[in-house]
Structures are given as C-alpha cells and as structure tokens.
Amino acid sequence: MEKTYVTEMPNHCGAFLQASRCFARLGVNITRVSYNKAVDSHMLFIDVRGTREQLKQADALLESIGYLPKQETEPSVVLVGFTLRDVPGSVTRVLELIERYRLNISYISSQEDASGYQLFKMGLFVSDYGQFSKFIEQAREICPVREIDYNRSEKVYDNSIFYRSFISGIADMTGIDNKAHQDLLVNSNLAMQTLDERGLLPYRTFDSIYCFSKLLAQCKGNDFCPRITKYDIGTQTEITVIEPDCGSNTIIMKYRDQALFIDCGYACYMDEMNALFHKLLPDFDRLEKTALVTHADVDHCGLLTMFNKIIAGANSAECLKDQYDGKDDYREQNPLHRPYIKICKLLTMYKPPKPENVVVAWKKRVSHGEALENTGTFHFGECNFSVYEGEGGHLPGEIILIDYEHHIAFTGDIYVNVKEMTPRQAQYNKYAPILMTSVDTNPELCAKERRAIFALLGNAAQWLVFGAHGAAKHIPANQA
C-alpha cells in the first residue's frame, strides 16, 4: 500500500531524521521525498510504501511528534500596511506589539519618500483570527493601519506556508471540492519536483499551474465563448465545429435525425456545452446521439458521461476502463505527464464513462514500424471513413478518420491547426508543454505520423482537415 504524507516539518536540525526513524522503526519504505525551503520552509512531502497496519501506526507516530498538526483554522499570511512617521524609532512600538501577540513576520518592505511618513508593509503569519483582530485594534492606537490585498501569482510574500496559500487560491478560483485539495497539493509538488530535476525553476511550474487554473475558471459562464463554424458535406450532412478556449474541440456531425459527436472537451464546461448543444440542435433531446473519441486524453473525454454509446478504438477503450477502475491511464503511466494529468482531472472534475457504454469499433493495431495502420472503416450518414491507428506518438490508441470521397479528415491531436488558433486557445495550449515537457508521448514519432497523414491525403484534391484544437484547415489541391 502506498501513501503520500504531507507533513509540516518543525524548523529545527534533524527534523527529517526524526521522521525517517519513525518509518524505519515500523519497516515502512520511503519511495520519494520533496522539500524545498525556497518554496515552502515547512512543507515536506514523503511518499512511502507499507502495509495498512504499518501506515496506521505511522500516522499516530507522526502526529505525536507534531508532523501532522490538526488545525481548526487554516493559517495564512495577511499583508498589513502601517503608516508611520518618518522619525527614528517609529516602528519600534509596532514591532513590540507584534512580539506581544507572538506573530511571525514573513515579509517587510518600506522606503522613505520625502512625505514625512513611511508605509511599512509587513506580511504576518496568522492562525488565530480572533487574536489578530485584537492586535489590529491596538495597532490602530499607534498609527493608521490597513490590510492590503495582493495577488499571490505576482509576488510571494511568504514561503513558510506557500503550498497551503497556493492551493487555497486555486480552489477559490475553480470551486473544486475540499476533498480534492490534498491531491492537488501533492500533485503540484510532484510536478515541481519532476520539472525541477529537469532544470525548470519552481516558480515557473507554480506560475504555469496557477495561470492554467485561472484560465479554466475565467472561461466559464458568460465568458464561455467558443468559436463555432459550420460546414456542409454531401447533400444532407452538416459539420459544426465548437472550439472552446480551453480543452479539445467538439465536432458535431448531423445527418437527418442522427448526431455524431467527435471528442467532447473538458467536464468543467458540461453545463455550458449542454446549453450550447440545445441551442445548436433544437431537437437535441430527441436525437439519436453517439460520441466518438479520437484518443482518451481527459481534455477530449470530459462529456462522455452524457452519452449512452461511445465509440473508441481498442486501446482507447482500455485506457477509459483504467480510468474508471482508478488505475493509472496511459498518460499517468508516464512520470513526466502524470502530475499534470492528475491536476487536470482534479481542476476539471473529470469522471470517466462506464465501460459498458464504450463500444470497440475496430480491430486492435498489430503492426510495428508503420506510422499509421488501417484498422477498419466507419460509416455515418453519407460519409464513409477509413480508420487508421497511430503508433502512439501523441497517445496510444489515437485514431485518424479519412473520407476519401468527400475529402475530409479528422486527425485528433496528431495534427492541429496551430496557426489559426484564437489568442486564448494559444494561451491555453502553452501550459501543457511546460508542465508535461511535451504534449506528445513521443514527439518524433508524432511528427512521423503527421507526415503519414498528408501522404494518405495526397495532393490531387482539396481537403478539409479537422484537428482537435483550433480551426479546420483548408488544404488546396496540389498542396497536401
């Protein structure tokens, strides 16, 4: 059995040694440790492996030595401004009051400006807000005092409780469940440690996670404004491309009273997308609806729980089942990708579909060394697609659908139209390459698969290529 301990390490020599002895005494093996005083001077992450009984005893031991304190109130840093006369000793009375209330100072900044006063800004570590209120009352008898609001993403005023403040800020933005806080904290730390060992400074990791979270939250409700484009195919088929700012496109193929949804974006936009489906398809509730996934990344599968029939390749079906069973999926099996994917699942409130709703429509890829293997066909309305499965350059199980008669192709994430993304789409798509080092499982192999796609299209006709991010790509004859 494995467990991650998020401990608040006492600030004294030999603190980690004390924890290590606890685990050694119980026969519990430490599998990962992460501590960075420059990021958070107290937070220590320890991954261990042991039996259920051993870990239960470890809980009790760590709690007894103060590593797992139980706090009714979440500590935080409050930035306070004291307006003091610019004379010798003016700050002394404030400091004496701070000492009387046993408040720790995490940040001080002040500079004279020839006004006769100085604004002393101090970050105070607060765990008892009742006592802090009394402190403020007495401080105001000395000088004007005001609390200062600040944006943690712009400047870190305290590194003694960074993780708690960081996670609290993201939770406030995204509205994630309290139960998800601990997992988000652990995986944010794991992302930092993984990327730090590859040369990325910790602040870049945390800034990327924060900005990614902020963008997800900003693009909801009235600010959910996807670009929508429609195309007529054949005589009775209409394709609608919904491009949200964050997550994959959702492509709707409509033929008579049937609708096929190719990929379906993030789960956190379910309400917005459901309203949009009803707007675009007034008969949405009565339609025969099926979803098809090009591959099993969470930003393509968020709405699959809305559908009773989901078409996928064999490898993607296995990946979705692993997700449903609580096992690591293909992305999470890659140590470089695991933290970001787990963070995505938490922030977007992802839930995998029931395995019994997933239909495997094509044979499993068997060849080796061939970039794209033809694994079957797929028919919808007037369209007849040849289905190809890639080698896994972007993700194992990835498929390409090509209709040679109507000259349309659905390429998933193997090929996306980067040049015609909206500014917000481009902003969203820059965070995953930072936090995963690459969006592709094997970038060189994915490039090989892209070349294979255009070789299959040929150059004798004009093509319309639908990637899973960005606008559809018009490719004139003799340019494919």
Salt bridges, closest charged atoms under 4 A:
GLU2 OE2 - ARG49 NH2 2.88
GLU8 OE2 - ARG164 NE 3.69
ASP47 OD2 - ARG32 NE 3.02
ASP59 OD1 - LYS3 NZ 2.85
GLU63 OE2 - LYS70 NZ 3.32
GLU74 OE2 - ARG164 NE 3.79
GLU243 OE1 - ARG227 NH2 2.79
ASP245 OD2 - ARG424 NH1 3.45
ASP263 OD2 - HIS300 ND1 3.15
GLU272 OE2 - LYS220 NZ 3.40
ASP285 OD1 - HIS278 NE2 2.89
ASP297 OD2 - HIS295 NE2 3.38
ASP297 OD1 - ARG331 NE 2.87
ASP297 OD2 - HIS394 NE2 3.27
ASP299 OD1 - HIS300 NE2 3.68
ASP299 OD2 - HIS469 NE2 3.49
GLU318 OE2 - LYS364 NZ 2.86
ASP325 OD2 - LYS321 NZ 2.64
ASP328 OD2 - ARG338 NE 3.91
ASP328 OD1 - LYS342 NZ 3.69
ASP329 OD2 - LYS345 NZ 3.20
GLU332 OE2 - LYS342 NZ 3.53
GLU332 OE2 - LYS345 NZ 3.01
GLU391 OE2 - ARG365 NH2 3.92
GLU391 OE1 - LYS448 NZ 3.63
ASP403 OD2 - HIS406 ND1 2.95
ASP413 OD2 - HIS295 NE2 3.38
ASP413 OD2 - HIS300 NE2 2.94
ASP413 OD2 - HIS394 NE2 3.18
ASP413 OD1 - HIS469 NE2 3.30
ASP440 OD1 - HIS394 ND1 2.82
